[in-house]
Amino acid sequence: MNNQELYNKYDLLLPSKFDGGYLIIAIDEKIKSGDLDSFFTSKEIDDILKEISTRFQQDSVPQWSRIKDNLLHYFIRNHAEEPGKYYLTDYAKGVLDMMRNKLENPYKNHPLKKSFEGSFFLRFNEIKNIEDLERKFGGLFISGPKKVIIDHLEGLEDELREAYKKLNELLDNNTNDAVELVKSFALTFRKFGERAEDITDAMRSKDKFQKDLLMEVDSFFAKTESARFSDNESEKIKTVNDWERARAIYNDIADFFMGADRKISAARRQIHNASEKLSELQEYFSTRANYRLQIQKLLGFILQTASYSEDAVVFKHDFPLKPLVYEQEKMLYLRHYEFASKKPNTVIVTPPDEEYELVERNKIAKEINRQQIINEWVNKAKEQLVEQKQLLLEELMNTIWEKEQDLSISYGVASEMIAFVSEVPHIQIDIVQQLTTLQQNDLALWKTKIST
């Protein structure tokens, strides 16, 4: 079945209220109360449809001939031996039971710990082989207990949500008496305390079972280790297969418990949020008590500073009468406004300066050429250092000056060589603090020798 079939048959699987939904509920209620036989006629269906129309104040009565085609798919069947009679299907009863269980959970007064212990437990020496383990906790065999736990957790979640909503309603209701409010609050909050203790016990039971189950799985793994030294190949294969099946069962239950842990964590957060309502209740009473105290002080002061006359109550001259502070609001607005449209900004296009561009391009070309010359002299100096094992820096700079007639090139080559020597450990640089003047006579430096 694909997902499109669910969309196509949704109205058949879950009919709307006045297209058969209320009818199915009413028929089931009458059967359970004894007012209707489990096999009913179309006339009885028409009577029930009239009752539904009157109860919910409908303008017209739904016709059985119009809605029966949809209901005959999954909710109602014709009686095989008595034509003209119908009965509810098991699917219809299951849907109604699911709705009722959602509204009134059957596990409401049943401890969560007992649900875990009743579904997930291991007795001593209970598991003899892999068949026992699969019969106990295999996929199909454990689906029922899983459903019980899920229904229980969902019921717990719904119960806590309703209790939390009740706490908010109590705090928002200002008409309740203080004693009645505290009493109602305590009764509602007691549910959170009971459920918190139940969750803690259930978690202990779950963790103990998961630990015991893991020990059983480890026992199957121990058998595989023992069979490694056996000459029987079939025994080896069987032990490995048993361990893999046991591990699959454990992983399936562990995944289920992870989902249960998430639901339990959500319930704990709900309990934690409810505990904060105690602080709100305390603040509520503190505010009410302070307000009542201020009113009592004001009443006592009024009685002390007032006297009665035939016309009215007269306050003494020293009674504090406080006028209300009033300040006229100032409305600031623009006196004039220019409605004429603004002139658009004019973009001035500046023509290119060809002379300036030529000068800058020549500067860039000259700098690039100078860098290329420096790189060539640096490569020559490195080759000389490799061949002659030494290099005098002042001689190198004089040679460059004679050929290039540019002091910046000589200085650039010297700087590059000093940086190169600093990065190579096996090349030494000896500097004698003796000034040597270059041929250009504008620059003097210490006598420097580079050697390998």
PERA-V185684 format. One line per field, one symbol per residue. phi: phi as a letter, one per 40 degrees, with the letter a starting at -180 (. if undefined). A space follows every 50 residues. Layout:
phi: ???
This chain:
phi: .cccccccbccccbccdcbhcccccccccccccgcaccbbbccccccccc cccccbfccbccccccbccccccbbbbcccbbdgbbaccccccccccccc cccbcccdbbccccccccbbabccgcccacccccccbcdcccccdccccc cccccccccccccccccccccccccccdcccccccccccccccccccccc cccccccccccccccccccccccccccccccccccccccccccccccccc cccccccccccccccccccccccccccccccccccccccccccccccccc ccccbbbbbccacbccccccbbcccbbcccbcaccbaccccccccccccc ccccccccccccccccccccccccccccccccccccccgaaccccccccc cccbfacccccccccccccccccbcccbbbbbcbcbccccgcabaccbbb ab
